[in-house]
Amino acid sequence: MQLAIPFYGLLRPVLVMFIFLNISFDEPFIWRMIKYYIWTSIPIAILSIGQTLGSSVALQITLLGYTSPSRAPVFKLLEEHGSILRSTGVFESPVFNAVYFLSILTIVVFALVSKSAAFGSRRLLYIVLGLAALAGITTLSTTFLLGTILILAMLVFFLGHKYPMRFLYLAIGGAFMTGFVVLISWPFLARQATFTGSFRYQVDKIVTGAIFSTRYDLERGIFRETYEAIQQSPVLGWGLTQSADVFLGDSIYIIMLYRGGIIGLSAFLLLIYRILKYAWKNRNQRGIYGIMSWVVLMWTLLLLATGFGSPSFFILRLQEWYWAVVGATMGLYLQQYRNSSRCEHNNSQNTT
């Protein structure tokens, strides 16, 4: 049973993808799924901001509903600061929470640029944009700060030449909304000297290039023992067994190397490559199918980048959303393929 639980944890995302792949969904359902994902970020953002501000209500909600004995960040933050200074949201980790809000920013910015009415009210999208940006800042994570730059770079690279004026309007509107939210909340955040000091520390790590030293340094990094274990079984890995000295969790690539070796990591990257190839090929399709392909493309690139500082594709309570969207998007393609095949078959029968 000890091995069955982590095995199911790795298998569950694949099962979710195949379930959504093999069910015929109509367009309204797909849009509801995406809109619900966007809308639920509002209460999670409010909870995250409340955690950093030291709200007793946010603390009780977190302790009663979003903590588990196997995950230590919440309890460690309470012990060190007396509050959840680096917001964890519903994910029990500041880094996981940062990846979540990066995924929200990705889809919201794309929705604003694409101007698709199916994403919902643009005013609501701007509110979500501001709240997600502020909540991401409260994670005090270099993953969020660098990820925000990555999102803007991706969107400008892919869509900047196509919608230059839309990016200008989005930059103005987004800066105004984010600035408004930060202006209201910053005086409360600034009262906590620890928060401002930690924020400057995270920025300094990016500027000095020391962002990955605590993780990947061969002598002082937290993966020191993990490197030694990987060297002992580099091809096949260690499977689901884990030594007490080995640390897993802050890198999807280290996790894959440890559990599956070079073969496991290669198989995983091959799967991600096929997803990227599929999304890139179909991104210019008309209607919902093209839009969903764009979403899959950008989310996959985002998770690949954040995988250096988190288990990205396998984050608890977040992973199912990604794999469901991938499955649903591929399912849309299968529906189109089957419909076109039926039409061709009927036309050939009528001709005969």
The 8 nearest C-alpha neighbors of each residue, nearest first, counted from 0:
[[1, 3, 2, 4, 5, 6, 7, 239],
 [0, 2, 3, 4, 5, 6, 239, 240],
 [1, 3, 0, 4, 5, 6, 239, 240],
 [4, 2, 0, 6, 1, 5, 7, 8],
 [3, 5, 7, 6, 2, 1, 8, 0],
 [6, 4, 8, 7, 3, 2, 9, 239],
 [7, 5, 3, 9, 8, 4, 10, 2],
 [6, 8, 10, 4, 9, 5, 11, 3],
 [7, 9, 5, 6, 11, 10, 4, 12],
 [10, 8, 6, 7, 11, 5, 12, 313],
 [9, 11, 7, 13, 8, 12, 6, 14],
 [10, 12, 14, 13, 8, 7, 9, 15],
 [13, 11, 15, 14, 319, 10, 322, 16],
 [12, 14, 16, 15, 11, 10, 17, 322],
 [15, 13, 11, 17, 16, 12, 18, 10],
 [16, 14, 12, 18, 13, 17, 323, 11],
 [17, 15, 326, 322, 13, 323, 19, 14],
 [16, 18, 20, 14, 19, 15, 326, 21],
 [19, 17, 15, 20, 21, 16, 14, 22],
 [20, 18, 326, 327, 16, 17, 22, 21],
 [19, 21, 326, 330, 17, 327, 18, 22],
 [20, 22, 18, 19, 17, 330, 23, 326],
 [23, 21, 19, 20, 24, 18, 330, 327],
 [22, 24, 21, 25, 330, 334, 331, 20],
 [25, 23, 22, 28, 26, 29, 331, 327],
 [24, 26, 28, 27, 29, 23, 331, 30],
 [25, 27, 29, 28, 30, 24, 287, 31],
 [28, 26, 30, 29, 25, 31, 24, 32],
 [29, 27, 31, 26, 30, 25, 32, 24],
 [30, 28, 32, 26, 31, 27, 33, 25],
 [29, 31, 27, 33, 32, 28, 34, 26],
 [32, 30, 28, 34, 29, 33, 35, 27],
 [31, 33, 29, 35, 30, 34, 28, 36],
 [32, 34, 36, 30, 31, 35, 37, 29],
 [35, 33, 37, 31, 36, 32, 38, 30],
 [36, 34, 38, 32, 37, 33, 31, 39],
 [35, 37, 33, 34, 39, 38, 32, 40],
 [36, 38, 34, 35, 40, 39, 33, 103],
 [39, 37, 35, 40, 36, 41, 34, 127],
 [38, 40, 41, 36, 37, 35, 42, 43],
 [39, 41, 43, 38, 37, 42, 44, 36],
 [40, 42, 44, 39, 43, 38, 45, 127],
 [43, 41, 45, 44, 40, 39, 46, 38],
 [44, 42, 40, 46, 41, 45, 88, 47],
 [45, 43, 47, 41, 134, 46, 42, 40],
 [44, 46, 42, 48, 47, 43, 49, 41],
 [47, 45, 43, 49, 44, 48, 57, 42],
 [48, 46, 88, 44, 86, 50, 49, 45],
 [47, 49, 45, 51, 50, 46, 134, 44],
 [50, 48, 46, 52, 54, 47, 57, 51],
 [51, 49, 47, 53, 83, 48, 57, 52],
 [50, 52, 84, 48, 53, 49, 86, 83],
 [51, 53, 49, 50, 54, 48, 188, 187],
 [54, 52, 50, 51, 82, 49, 55, 83],
 [53, 55, 49, 57, 56, 52, 50, 58],
 [54, 56, 58, 57, 59, 53, 50, 49],
 [55, 57, 59, 58, 54, 60, 49, 61],
 [58, 56, 60, 54, 50, 49, 55, 59],
 [57, 59, 55, 61, 56, 60, 62, 50],
 [58, 60, 62, 56, 61, 57, 63, 55],
 [61, 59, 57, 63, 58, 62, 64, 56],
 [62, 60, 65, 58, 59, 64, 63, 57],
 [63, 61, 59, 66, 60, 64, 65, 58],
 [64, 62, 60, 61, 59, 65, 66, 58],
 [63, 65, 61, 60, 62, 66, 89, 59],
 [66, 64, 61, 89, 62, 63, 91, 67],
 [65, 67, 62, 91, 64, 61, 68, 63],
 [66, 68, 69, 70, 65, 91, 71, 62],
 [67, 69, 70, 66, 71, 74, 73, 72],
 [70, 68, 67, 71, 66, 72, 91, 74],
 [71, 69, 68, 67, 72, 91, 66, 73],
 [70, 72, 74, 73, 75, 69, 68, 67],
 [73, 71, 75, 74, 92, 76, 70, 91],
 [74, 72, 76, 75, 71, 91, 77, 83],
 [75, 73, 77, 76, 71, 72, 78, 83],
 [74, 76, 72, 78, 77, 73, 71, 79],
 [77, 75, 79, 73, 78, 83, 74, 80],
 [78, 76, 81, 82, 74, 75, 80, 79],
 [77, 79, 75, 76, 81, 80, 74, 82],
 [78, 80, 76, 77, 81, 75, 82, 74],
 [81, 79, 82, 77, 76, 78, 84, 83],
 [80, 82, 77, 78, 79, 76, 83, 84],
 [83, 81, 77, 80, 84, 53, 76, 51],
 [84, 82, 50, 76, 85, 51, 77, 86],
 [83, 85, 51, 82, 86, 76, 50, 80],
 [86, 84, 138, 83, 139, 93, 137, 51],
 [85, 87, 138, 47, 51, 93, 50, 137],
 [86, 88, 93, 92, 91, 96, 90, 89],
 [89, 87, 47, 90, 86, 96, 43, 46],
 [88, 90, 65, 91, 87, 43, 61, 96],
 [89, 91, 92, 88, 87, 96, 95, 316],
 [92, 90, 87, 89, 66, 73, 65, 72],
 [91, 93, 87, 95, 94, 90, 72, 96],
 [94, 92, 87, 96, 138, 95, 86, 85],
 [95, 93, 97, 96, 92, 140, 98, 142],
 [96, 94, 98, 92, 97, 93, 90, 99],
 [95, 97, 93, 99, 94, 87, 98, 90],
 [96, 98, 94, 143, 100, 95, 99, 135],
 [99, 97, 101, 95, 96, 100, 102, 94],
 [98, 100, 96, 102, 97, 101, 95, 103],
 [101, 99, 103, 102, 97, 98, 131, 135],
 [100, 102, 98, 104, 103, 99, 105, 97],
 [101, 103, 105, 99, 100, 104, 98, 106],
 [104, 102, 100, 101, 105, 106, 107, 99],
 [105, 103, 101, 107, 102, 106, 108, 100],
 [106, 104, 102, 103, 108, 107, 101, 150],
 [105, 107, 109, 103, 108, 104, 110, 102],
 [108, 106, 110, 104, 109, 105, 103, 111],
 [109, 107, 111, 110, 105, 106, 104, 112],
 [108, 110, 106, 112, 107, 111, 113, 105],
 [111, 109, 107, 113, 108, 112, 114, 106],
 [112, 110, 108, 114, 109, 113, 107, 121],
 [111, 113, 109, 114, 110, 165, 108, 166],
 [112, 114, 110, 115, 111, 109, 165, 162],
 [115, 113, 111, 112, 110, 116, 121, 118],
 [114, 116, 117, 113, 118, 110, 111, 119],
 [115, 117, 118, 119, 114, 120, 121, 110],
 [116, 118, 119, 115, 30, 34, 120, 114],
 [119, 117, 116, 115, 34, 110, 30, 120],
 [118, 120, 117, 116, 121, 34, 123, 124],
 [119, 121, 123, 122, 124, 118, 116, 117],
 [120, 122, 124, 123, 125, 119, 111, 118],
 [123, 121, 125, 120, 124, 126, 127, 119],
 [122, 124, 126, 120, 121, 125, 127, 119],
 [123, 125, 121, 127, 122, 126, 128, 107],
 [124, 126, 128, 122, 127, 123, 121, 129],
 [127, 125, 123, 129, 128, 124, 130, 122],
 [128, 126, 124, 130, 125, 129, 131, 123],
 [127, 129, 125, 131, 126, 130, 124, 132],
 [130, 128, 177, 132, 126, 176, 127, 131],
 [129, 131, 127, 133, 132, 128, 134, 44],
 [132, 130, 134, 128, 133, 129, 100, 127],
 [131, 133, 135, 129, 130, 134, 128, 136],
 [134, 132, 136, 130, 135, 131, 129, 181],
 [135, 133, 131, 137, 44, 136, 132, 48],
 [134, 136, 132, 133, 137, 97, 138, 100],
 [135, 137, 133, 138, 134, 139, 132, 143],
 [138, 136, 134, 139, 135, 86, 85, 51],
 [137, 139, 85, 86, 93, 140, 136, 135],
 [140, 138, 137, 136, 85, 198, 141, 201],
 [139, 141, 142, 138, 143, 94, 144, 97],
 [140, 142, 144, 143, 201, 145, 139, 205],
 [143, 141, 140, 145, 144, 146, 305, 97],
 [144, 142, 146, 97, 141, 140, 145, 147],
 [143, 145, 141, 147, 146, 142, 140, 148],
 [146, 144, 148, 147, 142, 143, 141, 149],
 [145, 147, 149, 143, 148, 144, 142, 150],
 [148, 146, 150, 149, 144, 145, 143, 151],
 [147, 149, 145, 151, 146, 150, 152, 144],
 [148, 150, 146, 152, 147, 151, 153, 145],
 [151, 149, 147, 153, 152, 148, 146, 105],
 [150, 152, 154, 148, 153, 149, 155, 147],
 [151, 153, 149, 155, 150, 154, 156, 148],
 [154, 152, 156, 150, 151, 155, 157, 149],
 [153, 155, 157, 151, 156, 158, 152, 150],
 [154, 156, 159, 152, 158, 153, 157, 151],
 [157, 155, 153, 154, 159, 158, 152, 160],
 [158, 156, 154, 155, 153, 159, 160, 161],
 [157, 159, 161, 155, 154, 160, 156, 162],
 [160, 158, 155, 163, 161, 162, 156, 157],
 [159, 161, 158, 163, 162, 155, 157, 156],
 [160, 162, 158, 159, 163, 157, 164, 165],
 [161, 163, 165, 159, 164, 160, 158, 166],
 [164, 162, 159, 166, 165, 160, 161, 167],
 [165, 163, 167, 166, 162, 168, 169, 159],
 [164, 166, 168, 162, 167, 163, 112, 169],
 [167, 165, 169, 163, 164, 168, 170, 162],
 [166, 168, 164, 170, 165, 169, 171, 163],
 [167, 169, 165, 171, 170, 166, 172, 164],
 [170, 168, 166, 172, 171, 167, 173, 165],
 [169, 171, 167, 173, 168, 172, 174, 166],
 [170, 172, 168, 174, 169, 173, 175, 167],
 [173, 171, 169, 175, 174, 170, 168, 176],
 [172, 174, 170, 176, 175, 169, 171, 177],
 [175, 173, 177, 171, 172, 176, 178, 170],
 [174, 176, 172, 178, 173, 177, 179, 171],
 [177, 175, 179, 173, 178, 129, 174, 172],
 [178, 176, 129, 180, 174, 179, 175, 173],
 [177, 179, 181, 175, 176, 180, 174, 182],
 [178, 180, 176, 182, 177, 181, 175, 183],
 [181, 179, 177, 183, 182, 178, 129, 184],
 [180, 182, 178, 184, 185, 183, 179, 177],
 [183, 181, 179, 180, 185, 184, 178, 186],
 [184, 182, 180, 181, 185, 179, 186, 187],
 [183, 185, 181, 187, 182, 186, 180, 188],
 [184, 186, 188, 187, 181, 182, 189, 183],
 [187, 185, 189, 188, 184, 190, 183, 182],
 [188, 186, 185, 190, 189, 184, 52, 191],
 [187, 189, 185, 190, 186, 191, 52, 184],
 [190, 188, 186, 191, 187, 185, 195, 192],
 [191, 189, 188, 187, 192, 186, 194, 195],
 [190, 192, 189, 193, 194, 188, 195, 187],
 [191, 193, 195, 194, 190, 196, 189, 188],
 [192, 194, 196, 191, 195, 197, 84, 80],
 [195, 193, 197, 191, 196, 192, 198, 84],
 [196, 194, 198, 192, 197, 193, 189, 199],
 [195, 197, 193, 199, 194, 198, 192, 200],
 [196, 198, 200, 194, 199, 195, 193, 201],
 [197, 199, 195, 201, 200, 196, 139, 194],
 [200, 198, 202, 196, 197, 201, 203, 195],
 [199, 201, 197, 203, 198, 202, 196, 204],
 [202, 200, 204, 198, 203, 199, 141, 197],
 [201, 203, 199, 205, 204, 200, 206, 198],
 [204, 202, 206, 200, 205, 201, 207, 199],
 [205, 203, 209, 210, 201, 207, 202, 206],
 [204, 206, 208, 202, 203, 210, 207, 209],
 [205, 207, 203, 208, 204, 202, 209, 210],
 [208, 206, 204, 209, 205, 203, 210, 202],
 [207, 209, 205, 210, 206, 204, 211, 203],
 [210, 208, 204, 212, 207, 211, 205, 213],
 [209, 211, 204, 208, 205, 212, 141, 213],
 [212, 210, 214, 213, 209, 215, 216, 208],
 [213, 211, 216, 209, 214, 215, 210, 220],
 [214, 212, 220, 211, 215, 216, 221, 219],
 [215, 213, 220, 221, 211, 212, 216, 222],
 [214, 216, 220, 212, 211, 217, 213, 222],
 [215, 217, 220, 212, 219, 218, 214, 213],
 [218, 216, 223, 220, 215, 219, 222, 226],
 [217, 219, 216, 220, 223, 215, 221, 222],
 [220, 218, 216, 217, 221, 213, 223, 212],
 [221, 219, 216, 214, 213, 215, 222, 223],
 [220, 222, 214, 223, 213, 219, 246, 215],
 [223, 221, 225, 220, 224, 226, 214, 246],
 [222, 224, 226, 225, 221, 220, 217, 218],
 [225, 223, 227, 226, 245, 222, 244, 228],
 [224, 226, 222, 245, 228, 227, 223, 246],
 [227, 225, 229, 223, 224, 228, 222, 230],
 [226, 228, 224, 230, 225, 229, 231, 223],
 [227, 229, 225, 231, 230, 226, 224, 232],
 [230, 228, 226, 233, 232, 231, 227, 257],
 [231, 229, 227, 233, 228, 232, 226, 225],
 [230, 232, 228, 229, 233, 227, 236, 226],
 [233, 231, 236, 229, 230, 234, 235, 237],
 [234, 232, 260, 229, 230, 236, 235, 261],
 [233, 235, 260, 261, 232, 236, 262, 259],
 [236, 234, 260, 259, 233, 262, 232, 261],
 [237, 235, 260, 259, 258, 232, 257, 233],
 [238, 236, 258, 257, 240, 239, 259, 232],
 [237, 239, 258, 240, 236, 259, 257, 235],
 [238, 240, 258, 2, 241, 237, 5, 6],
 [239, 241, 238, 237, 242, 2, 258, 1],
 [242, 240, 239, 243, 245, 237, 238, 244],
 [241, 243, 245, 244, 240, 246, 228, 225],
 [242, 244, 245, 241, 246, 224, 240, 225],
 [245, 243, 242, 224, 246, 225, 241, 223],
 [244, 246, 225, 242, 224, 243, 247, 241],
 [247, 245, 225, 222, 244, 248, 221, 224],
 [248, 246, 254, 249, 245, 253, 250, 225],
 [247, 249, 250, 310, 309, 246, 254, 251],
 [248, 250, 309, 308, 310, 247, 251, 307],
 [251, 249, 309, 307, 308, 310, 253, 252],
 [250, 252, 310, 306, 254, 253, 309, 255],
 [253, 251, 255, 250, 254, 256, 306, 307],
 [252, 254, 256, 250, 255, 251, 257, 247],
 [255, 253, 251, 257, 252, 256, 247, 258],
 [254, 256, 264, 252, 258, 257, 253, 259],
 [257, 255, 260, 253, 259, 254, 264, 258],
 [256, 258, 236, 254, 255, 229, 260, 259],
 [257, 259, 238, 236, 237, 255, 256, 254],
 [260, 258, 263, 236, 235, 256, 255, 257],
 [261, 259, 236, 256, 235, 234, 233, 263],
 [260, 262, 234, 264, 263, 256, 265, 233],
 [263, 261, 265, 260, 264, 234, 266, 235],
 [264, 262, 259, 266, 260, 265, 261, 267],
 [263, 265, 267, 255, 261, 266, 262, 256],
 [266, 264, 268, 262, 267, 263, 261, 269],
 [265, 267, 269, 263, 264, 268, 262, 270],
 [268, 266, 264, 270, 269, 265, 263, 271],
 [267, 269, 271, 265, 270, 266, 272, 264],
 [270, 268, 272, 266, 267, 271, 265, 273],
 [269, 271, 267, 273, 268, 272, 266, 274],
 [272, 270, 268, 274, 273, 269, 275, 267],
 [273, 271, 269, 275, 270, 274, 268, 276],
 [272, 274, 276, 270, 271, 275, 277, 269],
 [273, 275, 271, 277, 272, 276, 278, 270],
 [276, 274, 272, 278, 277, 273, 296, 279],
 [277, 275, 273, 279, 274, 278, 272, 280],
 [276, 278, 274, 280, 275, 279, 273, 281],
 [279, 277, 292, 275, 281, 296, 280, 276],
 [280, 278, 276, 282, 281, 277, 275, 296],
 [279, 281, 277, 278, 282, 276, 283, 275],
 [280, 282, 278, 279, 283, 284, 289, 292],
 [283, 281, 289, 292, 279, 293, 284, 278],
 [284, 282, 289, 281, 285, 280, 290, 279],
 [285, 283, 289, 281, 282, 288, 286, 290],
 [286, 284, 289, 283, 288, 287, 290, 282],
 [287, 285, 288, 289, 290, 284, 291, 283],
 [286, 288, 290, 289, 291, 285, 26, 284],
 [287, 289, 291, 290, 286, 292, 284, 285],
 [288, 290, 284, 282, 292, 283, 285, 291],
 [291, 289, 287, 293, 292, 288, 294, 286],
 [292, 290, 294, 288, 293, 289, 287, 328],
 [291, 293, 278, 282, 289, 295, 290, 294],
 [294, 292, 296, 290, 291, 282, 295, 297],
 [293, 295, 291, 297, 292, 296, 298, 290],
 [296, 294, 292, 298, 293, 297, 299, 291],
 [297, 295, 293, 299, 278, 294, 298, 275],
 [298, 296, 300, 294, 299, 295, 301, 293],
 [297, 299, 301, 295, 300, 296, 294, 302],
 [298, 300, 302, 296, 301, 297, 295, 303],
 [299, 301, 303, 297, 298, 302, 304, 296],
 [300, 302, 298, 304, 299, 303, 297, 305],
 [303, 301, 305, 299, 311, 304, 300, 306],
 [302, 304, 300, 306, 301, 305, 299, 311],
 [303, 305, 301, 306, 302, 307, 300, 146],
 [306, 304, 302, 307, 308, 303, 309, 311],
 [305, 307, 309, 311, 251, 303, 304, 308],
 [308, 306, 250, 305, 309, 304, 251, 252],
 [309, 307, 249, 250, 306, 305, 142, 310],
 [308, 310, 249, 250, 306, 311, 307, 305],
 [309, 311, 251, 250, 313, 306, 248, 314],
 [312, 310, 306, 309, 302, 313, 314, 305],
 [313, 311, 318, 310, 314, 302, 251, 306],
 [314, 312, 318, 310, 311, 315, 317, 9],
 [315, 313, 318, 317, 311, 310, 312, 316],
 [314, 316, 317, 318, 313, 90, 319, 95],
 [317, 315, 318, 314, 319, 90, 320, 89],
 [318, 316, 314, 315, 319, 320, 99, 321],
 [317, 319, 313, 314, 321, 320, 312, 316],
 [318, 320, 322, 321, 317, 12, 323, 15],
 [321, 319, 323, 318, 322, 317, 324, 316],
 [322, 320, 324, 318, 323, 319, 325, 317],
 [321, 323, 16, 325, 319, 324, 320, 12],
 [322, 324, 326, 16, 320, 325, 321, 19],
 [323, 325, 327, 321, 322, 326, 328, 320],
 [326, 324, 322, 328, 323, 327, 295, 329],
 [325, 327, 20, 16, 19, 323, 329, 324],
 [326, 328, 330, 19, 324, 20, 329, 325],
 [329, 327, 331, 325, 330, 326, 291, 324],
 [328, 330, 332, 326, 331, 327, 20, 325],
 [329, 331, 20, 327, 333, 328, 332, 326],
 [330, 332, 334, 328, 329, 333, 327, 335],
 [331, 333, 329, 335, 330, 334, 336, 328],
 [334, 332, 336, 330, 335, 331, 337, 329],
 [335, 333, 331, 337, 332, 336, 338, 330],
 [336, 334, 332, 338, 333, 337, 339, 331],
 [335, 337, 333, 339, 334, 338, 340, 332],
 [338, 336, 340, 334, 339, 335, 333, 341],
 [337, 339, 335, 341, 340, 336, 334, 342],
 [338, 340, 342, 336, 341, 337, 335, 343],
 [339, 341, 337, 343, 338, 342, 336, 344],
 [342, 340, 344, 338, 339, 343, 345, 337],
 [343, 341, 339, 345, 344, 340, 346, 338],
 [342, 344, 346, 340, 341, 345, 347, 339],
 [343, 345, 341, 347, 342, 346, 340, 348],
 [346, 344, 348, 342, 347, 343, 341, 349],
 [347, 345, 349, 343, 348, 344, 342, 350],
 [346, 348, 350, 344, 345, 349, 343, 351],
 [349, 347, 351, 345, 350, 346, 344, 343],
 [350, 348, 346, 351, 347, 345, 344, 343],
 [351, 349, 347, 348, 346, 345, 344, 343],
 [350, 348, 349, 347, 346, 345, 344, 343]]
